[in-house]
Amino acid sequence: MSKKEILRRLNTLRIKPSGLQQRKYGVSVKYFSGNEQTPSKRIDYEVTTDLNIDDYKGILTINKENIFYNQHEAEGISEILNNSISNALYPLQTHLNEKGLSTNEIFNIEEIKKRWKNEKSKLLENYSSVALDEFFNAIDKKIEDISGLEKGLQNDWFWNLFFHPKFINYGETRKAKAALFLSIIPYQPAVRFPGIQTINKIPTDYHSFVIDFQSEELHADYYFIRNISGKTDYFMSLKVIFDLDVYHHFPMHIRVYFEVYSKDLNGNKNFIKKINYTQYQQNTEEFKHKKLDKSSPFITGGLVVSEPNKWGFYKNEYENDW
């Protein structure tokens, strides 16, 4: 393929649903303070996604389960309540189009209401307090307000990352300006991170293609530095690595590195806060014996036939630096 043809294909990517099987992911979110190597907090859970095409529309079912807090099952009341909300909310059904985007609609709201009623009954068998009654009333109102519930989903890390626009026009350089929204502050709307998004044309050894997002360096939000004295400047940045399989163009792995830091005179970072998010597909055996077909926008080996010169002949050279 010529450079022009590869670029055309990369800039018109779509999900290929034919033969796409249910996917299961292991998700881990780790929170670090300062330069510590061991997380001060971590949350682990599993997510399954199942895409079905109904009357030419993509219906995506998302299920979230097996939540662990600091590598143990829910123990404290806040963890137990969080699990009950998650058990009611999932499985959740929403729309997914060929560009990997969602309308953020919830299609099975009545099922969610019934599950929440059951979860609340279970909790009332073991717990009772005025604060808990207020909590139940707040959740009741949120579930009845479907538009508010749908909006709230957009503050979930899995949701924000899974539906982040990846199939955009990368132009002639395979790079494009983009913005990624992520809820880095608890109970607050997602923060907008402007940056550069890059698509790689050569697949990985594990049957994926990589899309990188690197944000601009922003001034740190006050939330992260409110207890720090002094006049030093503080910054925050975001790096995200998306792996999508080369056969269906569907998410496989996602890695996120969020950092808050100051800098010394040499530009070295002194970390204040770090959050690492990893999401790995567990069932990758289906790719072991697959091969790329000629319609794929991706190439192997990094060899590209150069464009014809002004005489109409190929230069018989191979280039891999664009």
C-alpha positions as CSV (number, residue, x, y, z in Angstrom):
1,M,0.0,0.0,0.0
2,S,1.1,3.6,-0.6
3,K,1.2,6.2,2.1
4,K,-1.8,7.9,0.7
5,E,-3.9,4.7,0.8
6,I,-2.9,3.8,4.4
7,L,-3.7,7.3,5.5
8,R,-7.1,7.1,3.8
9,R,-7.9,3.9,5.6
10,L,-6.6,5.1,9.0
11,N,-8.8,8.2,8.7
12,T,-12.0,6.3,8.0
13,L,-11.8,3.6,10.6
14,R,-15.1,1.9,11.8
15,I,-15.9,-0.9,14.2
16,K,-16.4,-4.2,12.4
17,P,-19.0,-6.1,14.5
18,S,-19.1,-9.3,12.4
19,G,-17.8,-12.2,14.6
20,L,-17.2,-9.9,17.6
21,Q,-17.5,-11.9,20.8
22,Q,-18.3,-10.8,24.3
23,R,-15.3,-9.2,26.0
24,K,-14.2,-9.4,29.6
25,Y,-11.8,-6.8,31.1
26,G,-9.9,-6.7,34.4
27,V,-9.8,-3.1,35.6
28,S,-7.5,-1.7,38.3
29,V,-7.4,1.9,39.6
30,K,-4.4,2.8,41.8
31,Y,-3.9,6.0,43.7
32,F,-0.4,7.1,44.8
33,S,0.6,10.0,47.0
34,G,3.9,11.8,46.4
35,N,6.7,9.5,45.2
36,E,5.4,6.4,46.9
37,Q,5.7,3.1,44.9
38,T,2.9,1.3,46.8
39,P,-0.7,2.7,46.2
40,S,-2.4,4.3,49.2
41,K,-5.7,3.1,47.7
42,R,-6.8,0.8,44.9
43,I,-10.0,-0.5,43.4
44,D,-10.3,-3.6,41.2
45,Y,-13.3,-4.9,39.3
46,E,-14.3,-6.8,36.2
47,V,-16.3,-5.5,33.2
48,T,-17.9,-7.5,30.4
49,T,-19.2,-5.9,27.2
50,D,-21.5,-7.5,24.6
51,L,-22.3,-5.8,21.3
52,N,-25.4,-6.8,19.4
53,I,-26.7,-5.3,16.2
54,D,-30.5,-4.9,16.2
55,D,-32.2,-3.3,13.2
56,Y,-28.8,-1.8,12.1
57,K,-28.3,-0.3,15.5
58,G,-25.6,-1.3,18.0
59,I,-26.8,-2.2,21.5
60,L,-24.0,-2.5,24.0
61,T,-24.5,-4.3,27.3
62,I,-22.0,-3.4,30.0
63,N,-21.8,-5.4,33.2
64,K,-19.6,-4.5,36.2
65,E,-18.9,-7.0,39.0
66,N,-16.5,-8.5,41.5
67,I,-15.4,-5.1,43.0
68,F,-12.5,-5.3,45.4
69,Y,-11.3,-2.4,47.7
70,N,-7.6,-2.5,48.5
71,Q,-7.7,-6.1,47.4
72,H,-10.5,-7.2,49.7
73,E,-14.3,-7.5,49.3
74,A,-16.6,-4.7,50.5
75,E,-16.4,-4.4,54.3
76,G,-17.2,-0.8,55.4
77,I,-20.7,0.6,55.0
78,S,-19.6,3.0,52.3
79,E,-18.1,0.1,50.3
80,I,-21.2,-2.0,50.8
81,L,-23.5,0.8,49.7
82,N,-21.3,1.4,46.6
83,N,-21.6,-2.3,45.7
84,S,-25.4,-2.2,46.1
85,I,-25.6,0.8,43.7
86,S,-23.3,-1.0,41.2
87,N,-25.4,-4.2,41.5
88,A,-28.5,-2.2,40.6
89,L,-27.0,-0.2,37.8
90,Y,-25.4,-3.1,36.0
91,P,-26.0,-4.8,33.5
92,L,-26.6,-1.6,31.7
93,Q,-27.6,-1.2,28.0
94,T,-26.7,1.7,25.8
95,H,-26.2,2.6,22.2
96,L,-22.9,2.2,20.4
97,N,-22.4,3.4,16.8
98,E,-19.8,2.3,14.2
99,K,-17.4,5.1,15.3
100,G,-17.3,3.7,18.9
101,L,-19.4,6.5,20.3
102,S,-22.5,6.3,22.6
103,T,-25.5,8.5,22.9
104,N,-25.2,8.0,26.7
105,E,-28.8,6.7,26.7
106,I,-29.8,4.0,29.2
107,F,-32.3,1.5,27.5
108,N,-33.0,-0.8,30.4
109,I,-33.9,1.8,33.1
110,E,-37.0,-0.3,34.3
111,E,-34.7,-3.3,35.0
112,I,-32.4,-1.0,37.0
113,K,-35.3,0.4,39.1
114,K,-36.3,-3.2,40.0
115,R,-32.8,-4.2,40.9
116,W,-32.4,-1.1,43.1
117,K,-35.6,-2.0,44.9
118,N,-34.2,-5.4,45.7
119,E,-30.8,-4.1,46.8
120,K,-32.5,-1.6,49.1
121,S,-34.6,-4.3,50.7
122,K,-31.5,-6.4,51.4
123,L,-29.7,-3.5,53.0
124,L,-32.7,-2.6,55.2
125,E,-32.6,-6.2,56.6
126,N,-29.2,-5.4,58.2
127,Y,-28.9,-1.6,58.5
128,S,-31.0,1.2,59.8
129,S,-30.3,4.9,60.5
130,V,-31.5,8.4,59.6
131,A,-28.4,8.9,57.5
132,L,-29.1,5.7,55.6
133,D,-32.7,6.8,55.0
134,E,-31.4,10.0,53.5
135,F,-29.0,8.0,51.3
136,F,-31.8,5.9,50.0
137,N,-34.0,8.9,49.2
138,A,-31.1,10.5,47.3
139,I,-30.5,7.3,45.2
140,D,-34.3,6.9,44.6
141,K,-34.4,10.4,43.2
142,K,-31.3,9.8,41.0
143,I,-32.7,6.7,39.5
144,E,-36.0,8.3,38.8
145,D,-34.2,11.1,37.0
146,I,-33.0,9.2,34.0
147,S,-31.4,12.2,32.3
148,G,-29.4,12.9,35.5
149,L,-28.4,9.2,35.8
150,E,-27.2,9.2,32.2
151,K,-25.2,12.4,32.7
152,G,-23.7,10.9,35.9
153,L,-22.4,7.9,33.9
154,Q,-20.1,10.3,32.0
155,N,-18.1,10.9,35.1
156,D,-17.2,7.2,35.4
157,W,-13.6,6.4,34.3
158,F,-14.5,3.3,32.4
159,W,-17.3,5.1,30.6
160,N,-15.3,8.2,29.7
161,L,-12.4,6.1,28.4
162,F,-14.3,3.4,26.6
163,F,-16.4,5.9,24.6
164,H,-13.7,8.5,24.1
165,P,-13.6,9.4,20.3
166,K,-10.7,7.4,18.8
167,F,-11.8,7.1,15.1
168,I,-11.1,10.7,14.2
169,N,-9.4,12.2,11.2
170,Y,-5.7,12.1,11.9
171,G,-4.7,14.0,8.7
172,E,-1.5,13.3,6.9
173,T,0.7,13.0,10.0
174,R,-1.4,10.5,12.0
175,K,-1.7,13.1,14.7
176,A,-4.6,15.4,15.6
177,K,-5.6,17.8,18.3
178,A,-8.1,16.3,20.7
179,A,-9.6,16.6,24.1
180,L,-10.2,13.9,26.7
181,F,-12.6,14.3,29.6
182,L,-11.9,12.5,32.8
183,S,-13.3,12.8,36.4
184,I,-10.1,13.2,38.3
185,I,-11.9,14.9,41.3
186,P,-14.5,12.9,43.2
187,Y,-18.1,13.9,42.8
188,Q,-17.1,16.7,40.4
189,P,-17.7,17.0,36.6
190,A,-15.1,15.6,34.3
191,V,-12.1,17.8,33.6
192,R,-11.2,18.7,30.0
193,F,-7.7,17.8,29.0
194,P,-6.6,19.2,25.6
195,G,-3.8,17.4,23.8
196,I,-2.5,15.5,20.8
197,Q,-3.8,12.1,19.7
198,T,-1.7,9.8,17.6
199,I,-2.6,6.6,15.7
200,N,0.1,4.0,15.0
201,K,-0.1,2.1,11.6
202,I,1.9,-1.0,12.6
203,P,0.1,-3.5,14.8
204,T,1.5,-4.9,18.1
205,D,2.6,-8.5,18.6
206,Y,-0.7,-9.0,20.6
207,H,-2.9,-8.2,17.6
208,S,-3.8,-4.6,18.5
209,F,-3.2,-1.1,17.1
210,V,-2.3,1.7,19.4
211,I,-3.8,5.2,19.8
212,D,-1.9,7.5,22.1
213,F,-3.3,10.6,23.8
214,Q,-0.9,13.1,25.5
215,S,-2.4,16.1,27.2
216,E,-1.0,19.5,27.5
217,E,0.6,20.4,30.8
218,L,-2.1,22.2,32.8
219,H,-2.0,24.1,36.1
220,A,-3.0,21.7,38.9
221,D,-6.5,21.9,40.1
222,Y,-6.8,23.5,43.6
223,Y,-8.3,20.2,44.9
224,F,-4.8,18.5,44.7
225,I,-2.8,21.3,46.2
226,R,-5.2,22.9,48.8
227,N,-3.1,21.6,51.7
228,I,0.3,22.6,50.3
229,S,1.9,25.9,51.3
230,G,4.4,27.9,49.3
231,K,4.4,29.7,45.9
232,T,5.7,26.8,43.8
233,D,3.9,26.2,40.5
234,Y,2.1,22.9,40.3
235,F,1.0,21.1,37.2
236,M,-1.0,18.1,36.0
237,S,-1.0,16.0,32.9
238,L,-2.6,13.0,31.4
239,K,-1.3,10.2,29.2
240,V,-3.7,7.5,27.8
241,I,-2.8,4.5,25.7
242,F,-5.6,2.7,23.8
243,D,-5.1,-0.7,22.3
244,L,-7.8,-1.9,19.9
245,D,-7.8,-5.2,18.1
246,V,-6.9,-5.0,14.4
247,Y,-9.8,-7.3,13.3
248,H,-12.9,-5.6,14.9
249,H,-11.3,-2.3,15.9
250,F,-12.8,-2.8,19.4
251,P,-11.2,-1.9,22.7
252,M,-8.7,-4.4,24.2
253,H,-6.5,-2.6,26.7
254,I,-6.5,0.9,28.1
255,R,-3.7,2.4,30.3
256,V,-4.0,5.8,31.9
257,Y,-1.3,7.9,33.7
258,F,-2.6,11.0,35.5
259,E,0.1,13.0,37.4
260,V,0.1,16.1,39.6
261,Y,3.6,17.5,40.3
262,S,6.0,20.4,40.7
263,K,9.3,20.8,38.9
264,D,12.8,21.6,40.0
265,L,15.2,23.9,38.1
266,N,16.2,21.0,35.8
267,G,12.6,20.2,34.9
268,N,12.5,17.0,37.0
269,K,9.1,16.2,38.4
270,N,8.3,16.0,42.1
271,F,5.1,14.1,42.3
272,I,2.2,15.2,44.5
273,K,-0.4,12.7,43.3
274,K,-0.6,9.9,40.7
275,I,-3.5,7.8,39.5
276,N,-2.9,4.8,37.3
277,Y,-5.8,3.1,35.5
278,T,-5.3,-0.2,33.7
279,Q,-7.9,-2.2,31.8
280,Y,-6.9,-5.4,30.1
281,Q,-8.9,-7.8,28.0
282,Q,-8.9,-11.2,29.6
283,N,-10.1,-13.4,26.7
284,T,-7.6,-12.8,23.9
285,E,-7.2,-16.4,22.7
286,E,-9.5,-15.7,19.8
287,F,-6.7,-13.8,18.1
288,K,-4.0,-16.4,18.2
289,H,-4.5,-17.8,14.7
290,K,-6.0,-14.8,12.9
291,K,-4.3,-13.0,10.1
292,L,-4.7,-9.5,8.7
293,D,-6.6,-9.3,5.4
294,K,-5.8,-7.0,2.5
295,S,-8.6,-4.6,3.4
296,S,-6.9,-3.8,6.8
297,P,-5.6,-0.2,7.2
298,F,-2.6,-1.6,9.1
299,I,0.7,-2.9,7.8
300,T,3.3,-5.2,9.3
301,G,7.1,-4.9,9.2
302,G,7.0,-1.2,8.8
303,L,7.6,-1.3,5.0
304,V,5.7,1.2,2.9
305,V,6.0,1.7,-0.9
306,S,6.8,5.3,-1.6
307,E,4.5,7.6,-3.6
308,P,5.0,7.7,-7.4
309,N,7.5,10.4,-8.5
310,K,6.7,13.1,-11.1
311,W,7.4,10.6,-13.9
312,G,4.8,8.2,-12.6
313,F,7.3,5.5,-11.4
314,Y,7.7,4.2,-7.9
315,K,11.1,5.0,-6.4
316,N,11.7,1.4,-5.3
317,E,12.3,2.8,-1.8
318,Y,10.6,2.0,1.5
319,E,9.9,4.6,4.1
320,N,8.7,4.4,7.7
321,D,9.2,7.8,9.0
322,W,5.9,9.5,8.4
